[in-house]
Amino acid sequence: MNRFEQPRVPTEARIRYMDGDYQVKSPGNFVKCAITGKTIMLEELKYWSVSRQEAYVDAEAALKAYENNGQMA
């Protein structure tokens, strides 16, 4: 299954975050923000950390992760 084939029942995907792209390891149609816990639909996923393998709902959440960990988000 590729990232464009979505399951009918909402399920959380397992993702491998890479530079500029991501790989779906386990099918699903959303991930959770590591900072806020909010649901992020895969088609709306724009912010993540390769080094921490975390997703972020928006730039503000990514900045908080950077500030909290002292690493690049």
N, CA, C and O atoms as CSV, one atom per row, in Angstrom:
chain,resi,resn,atom,element,x,y,z
A,1,MET,N,N,0.853,-1.175,0.000
A,1,MET,CA,C,0.000,0.000,0.000
A,1,MET,C,C,0.895,1.233,0.000
A,1,MET,O,O,1.845,1.312,0.779
A,2,ASN,N,N,0.602,2.179,-0.856
A,2,ASN,CA,C,1.365,3.420,-0.824
A,2,ASN,C,C,0.599,4.481,-0.048
A,2,ASN,O,O,-0.537,4.258,0.372
A,3,ARG,N,N,1.232,5.640,0.141
A,3,ARG,CA,C,0.606,6.650,0.998
A,3,ARG,C,C,-0.665,7.253,0.415
A,3,ARG,O,O,-1.386,7.955,1.124
A,4,PHE,N,N,-0.957,6.998,-0.858
A,4,PHE,CA,C,-2.159,7.549,-1.471
A,4,PHE,C,C,-3.354,6.612,-1.364
A,4,PHE,O,O,-4.491,7.024,-1.596
A,5,GLU,N,N,-3.105,5.362,-1.017
A,5,GLU,CA,C,-4.183,4.406,-0.799
A,5,GLU,C,C,-4.562,4.441,0.671
A,5,GLU,O,O,-3.784,4.009,1.522
A,6,GLN,N,N,-5.726,4.940,0.975
A,6,GLN,CA,C,-6.154,5.129,2.363
A,6,GLN,C,C,-7.123,4.036,2.796
A,6,GLN,O,O,-8.029,3.678,2.043
A,7,PRO,N,N,-6.943,3.503,3.999
A,7,PRO,CA,C,-7.921,2.538,4.514
A,7,PRO,C,C,-9.255,3.231,4.782
A,7,PRO,O,O,-9.297,4.444,4.990
A,8,ARG,N,N,-10.321,2.476,4.776
A,8,ARG,CA,C,-11.653,3.054,4.988
A,8,ARG,C,C,-11.895,3.441,6.441
A,8,ARG,O,O,-12.544,4.451,6.713
A,9,VAL,N,N,-11.385,2.657,7.365
A,9,VAL,CA,C,-11.545,2.940,8.796
A,9,VAL,C,C,-10.359,3.797,9.231
A,9,VAL,O,O,-9.216,3.441,8.943
A,10,PRO,N,N,-10.599,4.926,9.921
A,10,PRO,CA,C,-9.477,5.753,10.373
A,10,PRO,C,C,-8.526,4.966,11.283
A,10,PRO,O,O,-8.920,4.468,12.338
A,11,THR,N,N,-7.286,4.870,10.855
A,11,THR,CA,C,-6.267,4.177,11.637
A,11,THR,C,C,-4.976,4.978,11.630
A,11,THR,O,O,-4.690,5.711,10.683
A,12,GLU,N,N,-4.204,4.832,12.693
A,12,GLU,CA,C,-2.938,5.550,12.784
A,12,GLU,C,C,-1.877,4.819,11.974
A,12,GLU,O,O,-1.678,3.615,12.135
A,13,ALA,N,N,-1.206,5.550,11.112
A,13,ALA,CA,C,-0.144,4.988,10.280
A,13,ALA,C,C,1.171,4.953,11.045
A,13,ALA,O,O,1.392,5.759,11.949
A,14,ARG,N,N,2.029,4.031,10.684
A,14,ARG,CA,C,3.407,4.028,11.174
A,14,ARG,C,C,4.257,4.554,10.032
A,14,ARG,O,O,4.209,4.043,8.913
A,15,ILE,N,N,5.036,5.582,10.331
A,15,ILE,CA,C,5.762,6.313,9.296
A,15,ILE,C,C,7.262,6.300,9.577
A,15,ILE,O,O,7.686,6.378,10.729
A,16,ARG,N,N,8.051,6.201,8.525
A,16,ARG,CA,C,9.497,6.431,8.604
A,16,ARG,C,C,9.728,7.783,7.949
A,16,ARG,O,O,9.532,7.945,6.745
A,17,TYR,N,N,10.146,8.755,8.757
A,17,TYR,CA,C,10.350,10.110,8.268
A,17,TYR,C,C,11.745,10.240,7.680
A,17,TYR,O,O,12.733,9.864,8.310
A,18,MET,N,N,11.817,10.773,6.469
A,18,MET,CA,C,13.080,10.957,5.762
A,18,MET,C,C,13.202,12.420,5.358
A,18,MET,O,O,12.258,13.194,5.515
A,19,ASP,N,N,14.364,12.794,4.839
A,19,ASP,CA,C,14.572,14.161,4.366
A,19,ASP,C,C,13.644,14.458,3.195
A,19,ASP,O,O,13.791,13.877,2.119
A,20,GLY,N,N,12.702,15.351,3.399
A,20,GLY,CA,C,11.812,15.794,2.336
A,20,GLY,C,C,10.718,14.820,1.935
A,20,GLY,O,O,9.947,15.114,1.022
A,21,ASP,N,N,10.629,13.680,2.583
A,21,ASP,CA,C,9.611,12.689,2.243
A,21,ASP,C,C,9.428,11.752,3.435
A,21,ASP,O,O,10.155,11.845,4.424
A,22,TYR,N,N,8.472,10.868,3.335
A,22,TYR,CA,C,8.275,9.856,4.363
A,22,TYR,C,C,7.816,8.567,3.707
A,22,TYR,O,O,7.304,8.568,2.587
A,23,GLN,N,N,8.008,7.474,4.419
A,23,GLN,CA,C,7.624,6.154,3.936
A,23,GLN,C,C,6.602,5.562,4.895
A,23,GLN,O,O,6.813,5.545,6.108
A,24,VAL,N,N,5.509,5.085,4.352
A,24,VAL,CA,C,4.472,4.463,5.170
A,24,VAL,C,C,4.894,3.025,5.456
A,24,VAL,O,O,4.988,2.204,4.544
A,25,LYS,N,N,5.146,2.727,6.731
A,25,LYS,CA,C,5.559,1.380,7.131
A,25,LYS,C,C,4.357,0.509,7.465
A,25,LYS,O,O,4.384,-0.705,7.267
A,26,SER,N,N,3.306,1.134,7.972
A,26,SER,CA,C,2.080,0.420,8.309
A,26,SER,C,C,0.910,1.295,7.865
A,26,SER,O,O,0.845,2.458,8.262
A,27,PRO,N,N,-0.015,0.777,7.057
A,27,PRO,CA,C,-1.089,1.587,6.499
A,27,PRO,C,C,-1.918,2.311,7.559
A,27,PRO,O,O,-2.141,1.809,8.660
A,28,GLY,N,N,-2.352,3.479,7.192
A,28,GLY,CA,C,-3.206,4.298,8.033
A,28,GLY,C,C,-3.461,5.604,7.318
A,28,GLY,O,O,-2.907,5.847,6.245
A,29,ASN,N,N,-4.297,6.449,7.904
A,29,ASN,CA,C,-4.572,7.718,7.249
A,29,ASN,C,C,-4.254,8.919,8.133
A,29,ASN,O,O,-4.532,10.057,7.753
A,30,PHE,N,N,-3.665,8.675,9.324
A,30,PHE,CA,C,-3.262,9.803,10.156
A,30,PHE,C,C,-2.096,9.401,11.049
A,30,PHE,O,O,-1.807,8.220,11.239
A,31,VAL,N,N,-1.429,10.431,11.595
A,31,VAL,CA,C,-0.410,10.284,12.635
A,31,VAL,C,C,-0.739,11.288,13.725
A,31,VAL,O,O,-1.583,12.163,13.528
A,32,LYS,N,N,-0.090,11.175,14.862
A,32,LYS,CA,C,-0.317,12.095,15.982
A,32,LYS,C,C,0.861,13.055,16.113
A,32,LYS,O,O,2.013,12.663,15.926
A,33,CYS,N,N,0.572,14.298,16.433
A,33,CYS,CA,C,1.600,15.293,16.694
A,33,CYS,C,C,2.311,14.927,17.997
A,33,CYS,O,O,1.663,14.652,19.007
A,34,ALA,N,N,3.639,14.923,17.968
A,34,ALA,CA,C,4.434,14.561,19.149
A,34,ALA,C,C,4.319,15.604,20.258
A,34,ALA,O,O,4.555,15.275,21.420
A,35,ILE,N,N,3.969,16.836,19.944
A,35,ILE,CA,C,3.880,17.908,20.933
A,35,ILE,C,C,2.455,18.081,21.453
A,35,ILE,O,O,2.240,18.140,22.663
A,36,THR,N,N,1.485,18.160,20.547
A,36,THR,CA,C,0.110,18.470,20.945
A,36,THR,C,C,-0.785,17.244,21.075
A,36,THR,O,O,-1.815,17.297,21.747
A,37,GLY,N,N,-0.402,16.144,20.441
A,37,GLY,CA,C,-1.252,14.960,20.436
A,37,GLY,C,C,-2.389,15.036,19.427
A,37,GLY,O,O,-3.199,14.114,19.339
A,38,LYS,N,N,-2.458,16.124,18.666
A,38,LYS,CA,C,-3.521,16.282,17.667
A,38,LYS,C,C,-3.320,15.319,16.505
A,38,LYS,O,O,-2.195,14.938,16.179
A,39,THR,N,N,-4.421,14.938,15.894
A,39,THR,CA,C,-4.398,14.081,14.723
A,39,THR,C,C,-3.989,14.882,13.501
A,39,THR,O,O,-4.471,15.994,13.285
A,40,ILE,N,N,-3.092,14.309,12.698
A,40,ILE,CA,C,-2.653,14.929,11.449
A,40,ILE,C,C,-2.966,13.945,10.328
A,40,ILE,O,O,-2.400,12.852,10.288
A,41,MET,N,N,-3.850,14.319,9.429
A,41,MET,CA,C,-4.141,13.471,8.277
A,41,MET,C,C,-2.892,13.427,7.394
A,41,MET,O,O,-2.212,14.443,7.251
A,42,LEU,N,N,-2.580,12.281,6.803
A,42,LEU,CA,C,-1.348,12.152,6.024
A,42,LEU,C,C,-1.265,13.157,4.884
A,42,LEU,O,O,-0.180,13.645,4.568
A,43,GLU,N,N,-2.388,13.469,4.270
A,43,GLU,CA,C,-2.349,14.444,3.167
A,43,GLU,C,C,-2.046,15.859,3.667
A,43,GLU,O,O,-1.732,16.736,2.863
A,44,GLU,N,N,-2.133,16.094,4.968
A,44,GLU,CA,C,-1.834,17.405,5.550
A,44,GLU,C,C,-0.486,17.436,6.281
A,44,GLU,O,O,-0.106,18.476,6.818
A,45,LEU,N,N,0.235,16.321,6.308
A,45,LEU,CA,C,1.497,16.221,7.027
A,45,LEU,C,C,2.588,17.013,6.306
A,45,LEU,O,O,2.927,16.720,5.160
A,46,LYS,N,N,3.135,18.028,6.998
A,46,LYS,CA,C,4.156,18.896,6.410
A,46,LYS,C,C,5.383,19.054,7.298
A,46,LYS,O,O,6.446,19.439,6.810
A,47,TYR,N,N,5.258,18.766,8.590
A,47,TYR,CA,C,6.338,19.021,9.536
A,47,TYR,C,C,6.689,17.748,10.290
A,47,TYR,O,O,5.819,17.093,10.864
A,48,TRP,N,N,7.987,17.401,10.285
A,48,TRP,CA,C,8.454,16.246,11.046
A,48,TRP,C,C,9.943,16.363,11.304
A,48,TRP,O,O,10.635,17.184,10.701
A,49,SER,N,N,10.424,15.524,12.213
A,49,SER,CA,C,11.841,15.459,12.538
A,49,SER,C,C,12.380,14.108,12.100
A,49,SER,O,O,11.881,13.065,12.522
A,50,VAL,N,N,13.395,14.130,11.257
A,50,VAL,CA,C,14.026,12.896,10.813
A,50,VAL,C,C,14.790,12.272,11.976
A,50,VAL,O,O,14.711,11.063,12.190
A,51,SER,N,N,15.530,13.087,12.731
A,51,SER,CA,C,16.362,12.558,13.809
A,51,SER,C,C,15.535,11.968,14.955
A,51,SER,O,O,15.944,10.980,15.564
A,52,ARG,N,N,14.376,12.565,15.253
A,52,ARG,CA,C,13.536,12.054,16.340
A,52,ARG,C,C,12.382,11.186,15.856
A,52,ARG,O,O,11.684,10.569,16.660
A,53,GLN,N,N,12.180,11.138,14.525
A,53,GLN,CA,C,11.104,10.356,13.934
A,53,GLN,C,C,9.766,10.720,14.572
A,53,GLN,O,O,9.024,9.861,15.050
A,54,GLU,N,N,9.478,12.055,14.563
A,54,GLU,CA,C,8.231,12.598,15.118
A,54,GLU,C,C,7.553,13.494,14.093
A,54,GLU,O,O,8.208,14.126,13.265
A,55,ALA,N,N,6.235,13.535,14.166
A,55,ALA,CA,C,5.440,14.427,13.328
A,55,ALA,C,C,4.961,15.605,14.163
A,55,ALA,O,O,4.801,15.489,15.378
A,56,TYR,N,N,4.730,16.750,13.499
A,56,TYR,CA,C,4.234,17.952,14.162
A,56,TYR,C,C,3.072,18.523,13.361
A,56,TYR,O,O,3.082,18.516,12.130
A,57,VAL,N,N,2.087,19.010,14.073
A,57,VAL,CA,C,0.870,19.511,13.441
A,57,VAL,C,C,1.114,20.819,12.674
A,57,VAL,O,O,0.459,21.073,11.664
A,58,ASP,N,N,2.046,21.642,13.146
A,58,ASP,CA,C,2.332,22.912,12.479
A,58,ASP,C,C,3.739,23.383,12.839
A,58,ASP,O,O,4.445,22.733,13.610
A,59,ALA,N,N,4.135,24.516,12.271
A,59,ALA,CA,C,5.476,25.051,12.505
A,59,ALA,C,C,5.689,25.420,13.973
A,59,ALA,O,O,6.798,25.277,14.489
A,60,GLU,N,N,4.651,25.888,14.642
A,60,GLU,CA,C,4.759,26.242,16.057
A,60,GLU,C,C,5.109,25.019,16.907
A,60,GLU,O,O,5.946,25.107,17.805
A,61,ALA,N,N,4.477,23.891,16.630
A,61,ALA,CA,C,4.766,22.658,17.366
A,61,ALA,C,C,6.185,22.179,17.066
A,61,ALA,O,O,6.875,21.692,17.961
A,62,ALA,N,N,6.621,22.312,15.824
A,62,ALA,CA,C,7.991,21.927,15.465
A,62,ALA,C,C,8.999,22.801,16.201
A,62,ALA,O,O,10.029,22.307,16.659
A,63,LEU,N,N,8.712,24.090,16.316
A,63,LEU,CA,C,9.593,25.002,17.049
A,63,LEU,C,C,9.643,24.632,18.528
A,63,LEU,O,O,10.715,24.660,19.131
A,64,LYS,N,N,8.510,24.289,19.115
A,64,LYS,CA,C,8.498,23.862,20.520
A,64,LYS,C,C,9.355,22.626,20.714
A,64,LYS,O,O,10.080,22.534,21.704
A,65,ALA,N,N,9.291,21.678,19.802
A,65,ALA,CA,C,10.115,20.468,19.896
A,65,ALA,C,C,11.588,20.841,19.833
A,65,ALA,O,O,12.403,20.300,20.580
A,66,TYR,N,N,11.928,21.760,18.946
A,66,TYR,CA,C,13.306,22.234,18.816
A,66,TYR,C,C,13.771,22.896,20.100
A,66,TYR,O,O,14.871,22.623,20.581
A,67,GLU,N,N,12.947,23.757,20.651
A,67,GLU,CA,C,13.310,24.485,21.889
A,67,GLU,C,C,13.415,23.537,23.083
A,67,GLU,O,O,14.298,23.696,23.926
A,68,ASN,N,N,12.524,22.559,23.159
A,68,ASN,CA,C,12.522,21.628,24.278
A,68,ASN,C,C,13.697,20.665,24.254
A,68,ASN,O,O,14.170,20.237,25.307
A,69,ASN,N,N,14.175,20.321,23.060
A,69,ASN,CA,C,15.228,19.329,22.937
A,69,ASN,C,C,16.581,19.905,22.539
A,69,ASN,O,O,17.589,19.200,22.580
A,70,GLY,N,N,16.612,21.172,22.156
A,70,GLY,CA,C,17.864,21.785,21.746
A,70,GLY,C,C,18.459,21.176,20.501
A,70,GLY,O,O,19.671,21.235,20.294
A,71,GLN,N,N,17.606,20.583,19.660
A,71,GLN,CA,C,18.047,19.985,18.408
A,71,GLN,C,C,17.208,20.532,17.280
A,71,GLN,O,O,16.132,21.089,17.496
A,72,MET,N,N,17.698,20.372,16.110
A,72,MET,CA,C,16.961,20.820,14.926
A,72,MET,C,C,15.732,19.953,14.743
A,72,MET,O,O,15.834,18.728,14.817
A,73,ALA,N,N,14.560,20.555,14.504
A,73,ALA,CA,C,13.316,19.801,14.285
A,73,ALA,C,C,13.123,19.537,12.810
A,73,ALA,O,O,12.136,18.916,12.418
